[in-house]
């Protein structure tokens, strides 16, 4: 997909950036924090302008020569490339980053693993031993055991990340219950996940960050979650008409 930037990326489109951390190998547990922004203009087939990202109403001053993985979101498809910040300035009140592509734009096939930042209420509990067998055989779980509250902070078609005032054990299986708006209707999801990592937040002692991978997800449920993510992403940065 070399030389096709203007075909697949357009002004107003959403872009996500993650800093490329040299020397970190393939340790995805330490993946850099994502910054969300918007494409302002495509200058050439290997250069574009994007808006400087804001978080909590604060401008994030990304450094010149910083290198990033960039993800562009279209209609249920993701394109990815590597890029470097070559300039930054303010123009007509807009803070601008000029990015040069350092790799070809490519179709990012693993769209189910795109993580969408959010704040969704979730209830969960650890599975009983007999339920772990039920999961392996894809049978029903015990319906009435108590659940504990938490908040999902990012979600994907492959799993989710949530924070809570308690900690599950790594490798444990948990039931995750939450609601999403699908085509204007509220739908409840009850999915089993495996806890991959747990970390106490440095800036919030007593609050624990959990990273969870789904187990035995129905294809329809996965597609609905992906659709929700793309619909919500378009709401954050809707494309400009014309």
C-alpha positions as CSV (number, residue, x, y, z in Angstrom):
1,X,0.0,0.0,0.0
2,X,2.9,2.3,-0.7
3,X,2.0,5.7,-2.0
4,X,-1.7,5.4,-1.1
5,X,-1.9,7.6,1.9
6,X,-4.3,10.1,0.3
7,X,-6.6,7.2,-0.8
8,X,-7.0,5.7,2.6
9,X,-6.5,8.6,5.0
10,X,-8.5,11.8,4.8
11,X,-8.9,15.1,6.8
12,X,-11.1,14.7,9.8
13,X,-10.3,11.0,10.3
14,X,-9.3,9.6,13.6
15,X,-5.7,8.6,14.3
16,X,-4.2,6.8,17.3
17,X,-0.5,7.1,18.1
18,X,1.7,5.0,20.3
19,X,5.4,5.8,21.0
20,X,7.9,3.3,19.6
21,X,10.0,2.4,22.6
22,X,13.4,1.2,21.4
23,X,15.0,-1.8,23.2
24,X,11.7,-3.1,24.7
25,X,11.3,-6.1,22.4
26,X,7.9,-7.6,21.9
27,X,6.7,-7.1,25.5
28,X,3.2,-6.0,24.8
29,X,2.5,-5.7,28.6
30,X,4.6,-2.6,28.4
31,X,3.1,-1.1,25.4
32,X,3.2,2.7,25.3
33,X,0.2,4.8,26.1
34,X,-2.0,5.7,23.2
35,X,-2.7,9.3,22.2
36,X,-5.8,10.1,20.1
37,X,-5.9,12.8,17.5
38,X,-7.3,13.9,14.1
39,X,-5.9,14.1,10.6
40,X,-5.8,17.8,9.5
41,X,-4.4,17.4,6.0
42,X,-2.5,15.0,3.7
43,X,0.5,16.9,2.3
44,X,2.0,14.1,0.2
45,X,2.0,10.3,0.0
46,X,4.5,10.2,2.9
47,X,3.7,13.4,4.9
48,X,0.6,14.6,6.8
49,X,-0.5,17.1,9.4
50,X,-2.4,16.0,12.5
51,X,-3.7,17.9,15.5
52,X,-1.6,17.9,18.6
53,X,-3.4,15.6,21.0
54,X,-5.2,16.8,24.1
55,X,-5.9,14.7,27.3
56,X,-7.9,16.0,30.2
57,X,-8.0,19.4,28.4
58,X,-4.2,19.5,28.5
59,X,-2.0,19.8,25.4
60,X,0.4,16.8,24.9
61,X,3.6,18.2,23.5
62,X,5.0,15.3,21.5
63,X,8.7,15.8,20.8
64,X,10.2,16.5,17.4
65,X,12.0,13.3,16.1
66,X,9.7,11.2,18.2
67,X,8.7,7.9,16.5
68,X,5.2,6.4,16.7
69,X,3.0,3.6,15.5
70,X,0.0,5.3,13.9
71,X,-3.4,3.7,13.4
72,X,-6.0,5.3,11.1
73,X,-9.6,4.2,11.4
74,X,-12.0,3.9,8.5
75,X,-15.3,2.1,8.0
76,X,-14.7,-1.0,10.0
77,X,-11.0,-1.2,8.9
78,X,-7.7,-0.1,10.4
79,X,-4.6,1.1,8.5
80,X,-1.2,1.2,10.3
81,X,2.2,2.7,9.6
82,X,5.3,4.0,11.5
83,X,5.9,7.8,11.5
84,X,8.2,10.4,12.9
85,X,7.4,13.9,14.1
86,X,9.4,16.3,11.9
87,X,7.8,19.6,12.9
88,X,5.3,21.2,15.2
89,X,3.8,24.6,15.3
90,X,0.6,26.7,15.9
91,X,-1.5,27.8,13.0
92,X,-4.8,29.8,13.3
93,X,-5.1,28.7,16.9
94,X,-4.5,25.0,16.0
95,X,-1.5,23.1,17.4
96,X,-0.1,21.0,14.5
97,X,2.2,18.1,14.2
98,X,3.9,17.3,10.9
99,X,4.4,13.5,10.5
100,X,6.6,11.7,8.0
101,X,5.8,8.1,7.3
102,X,8.8,5.8,7.9
103,X,7.0,2.7,6.7
104,X,4.4,1.8,4.2
105,X,0.7,2.1,5.1
106,X,-0.8,-1.4,5.5
107,X,-4.1,-2.9,6.3
108,X,-4.1,-3.8,10.0
109,X,-5.7,-7.2,9.9
110,X,-6.0,-7.8,13.7
111,X,-8.7,-5.2,14.1
112,X,-10.3,-7.2,16.9
113,X,-7.3,-6.2,19.0
114,X,-7.7,-2.5,18.6
115,X,-8.2,-1.1,22.1
116,X,-10.8,1.7,22.5
117,X,-10.4,3.9,25.5
118,X,-13.6,4.2,27.5
119,X,-15.2,4.3,30.9
120,X,-17.8,1.5,31.2
121,X,-19.3,0.0,34.3
122,X,-18.6,-3.7,34.7
123,X,-19.5,-6.4,37.2
124,X,-17.2,-9.5,37.6
125,X,-16.4,-12.5,39.7
126,X,-13.9,-15.3,39.7
127,X,-15.1,-18.6,38.4
128,X,-15.6,-21.5,40.7
129,X,-13.5,-24.6,40.0
130,X,-16.5,-26.5,38.6
131,X,-17.2,-23.6,36.3
132,X,-13.7,-23.7,34.8
133,X,-14.7,-27.2,33.5
134,X,-17.9,-25.7,32.1
135,X,-16.0,-23.0,30.3
136,X,-13.8,-25.6,28.6
137,X,-16.9,-27.5,27.5
138,X,-18.7,-24.3,26.7
139,X,-21.5,-24.9,29.1
140,X,-23.6,-22.5,31.2
141,X,-22.1,-21.0,34.4
142,X,-23.7,-20.7,37.8
143,X,-26.1,-17.8,37.5
144,X,-26.6,-16.3,41.0
145,X,-23.2,-15.8,42.6
146,X,-22.4,-12.3,43.7
147,X,-20.5,-9.9,41.5
148,X,-18.1,-7.1,42.3
149,X,-18.1,-3.7,40.5
150,X,-15.3,-2.2,38.4
151,X,-14.7,0.1,35.5
152,X,-13.6,-0.9,32.0
153,X,-10.9,1.6,30.8
154,X,-10.3,0.1,27.3
155,X,-12.0,-2.6,25.3
156,X,-11.3,-4.6,22.2
157,X,-12.7,-7.6,20.3
158,X,-10.0,-9.6,22.0
159,X,-10.3,-8.5,25.6
160,X,-10.5,-5.6,27.9
161,X,-8.7,-3.7,30.7
162,X,-10.4,-2.6,33.9
163,X,-9.6,-1.0,37.2
164,X,-11.0,-2.0,40.6
165,X,-10.5,-1.7,44.3
166,X,-9.5,-5.4,44.5
167,X,-7.1,-7.7,42.6
168,X,-7.7,-11.0,40.9
169,X,-4.9,-13.5,40.5
170,X,-3.0,-13.7,37.2
171,X,-4.2,-16.7,35.1
172,X,-7.5,-16.8,36.9
173,X,-10.8,-17.0,34.9
174,X,-13.4,-14.4,35.6
175,X,-16.9,-13.6,34.4
176,X,-17.2,-10.1,32.9
177,X,-20.7,-8.6,32.7
178,X,-21.2,-5.3,31.0
179,X,-23.6,-3.4,28.7
180,X,-23.0,-1.9,25.2
181,X,-25.2,0.2,23.0
182,X,-25.5,-1.8,19.7
183,X,-27.5,-0.2,16.9
184,X,-29.3,2.0,19.5
185,X,-30.2,-0.9,21.8
186,X,-28.7,-1.8,25.1
187,X,-27.3,-5.3,25.2
188,X,-25.8,-7.2,28.1
189,X,-22.6,-9.2,27.6
190,X,-21.5,-12.0,29.9
191,X,-18.1,-13.1,28.8
192,X,-15.4,-15.2,30.4
193,X,-11.9,-13.8,30.4
194,X,-8.4,-14.9,31.5
195,X,-6.5,-12.4,33.7
196,X,-3.2,-11.8,31.9
197,X,-1.7,-9.1,34.1
198,X,-2.5,-7.2,37.3
199,X,-0.7,-4.0,38.5
200,X,-1.4,-1.6,41.3
201,X,-1.7,2.0,40.0
202,X,1.3,4.1,41.2
203,X,-0.8,7.2,41.4
204,X,-3.8,5.5,43.1
205,X,-2.7,3.0,45.8
206,X,-5.3,0.4,46.4
207,X,-6.6,0.5,42.8
208,X,-5.6,-2.4,40.5
209,X,-5.4,-2.4,36.8
210,X,-6.3,-5.8,35.2
211,X,-5.7,-6.9,31.6
212,X,-8.1,-9.6,30.4
213,X,-8.3,-11.8,27.3
214,X,-11.6,-13.3,26.3
215,X,-12.1,-17.1,26.4
216,X,-14.5,-18.8,24.0
217,X,-16.2,-15.7,22.6
218,X,-19.1,-16.3,20.2
219,X,-18.2,-14.8,16.7
220,X,-21.4,-12.7,16.8
221,X,-20.5,-11.2,20.2
222,X,-17.0,-10.4,19.0
223,X,-18.3,-8.7,15.8
224,X,-20.8,-6.6,17.8
225,X,-18.0,-5.5,20.2
226,X,-15.8,-4.5,17.2
227,X,-18.8,-2.6,15.7
228,X,-19.4,-0.8,18.9
229,X,-15.7,0.3,19.1
230,X,-15.7,1.6,15.5
231,X,-19.1,3.4,16.0
232,X,-17.8,5.1,19.2
233,X,-14.5,6.0,17.5
234,X,-16.3,7.8,14.7
235,X,-18.3,9.8,17.4
236,X,-15.1,11.0,19.0
237,X,-13.6,12.3,15.7
238,X,-16.4,12.3,13.0
239,X,-15.2,12.8,9.4
240,X,-15.8,16.2,7.9
241,X,-18.3,16.3,5.1
242,X,-17.1,17.7,1.7
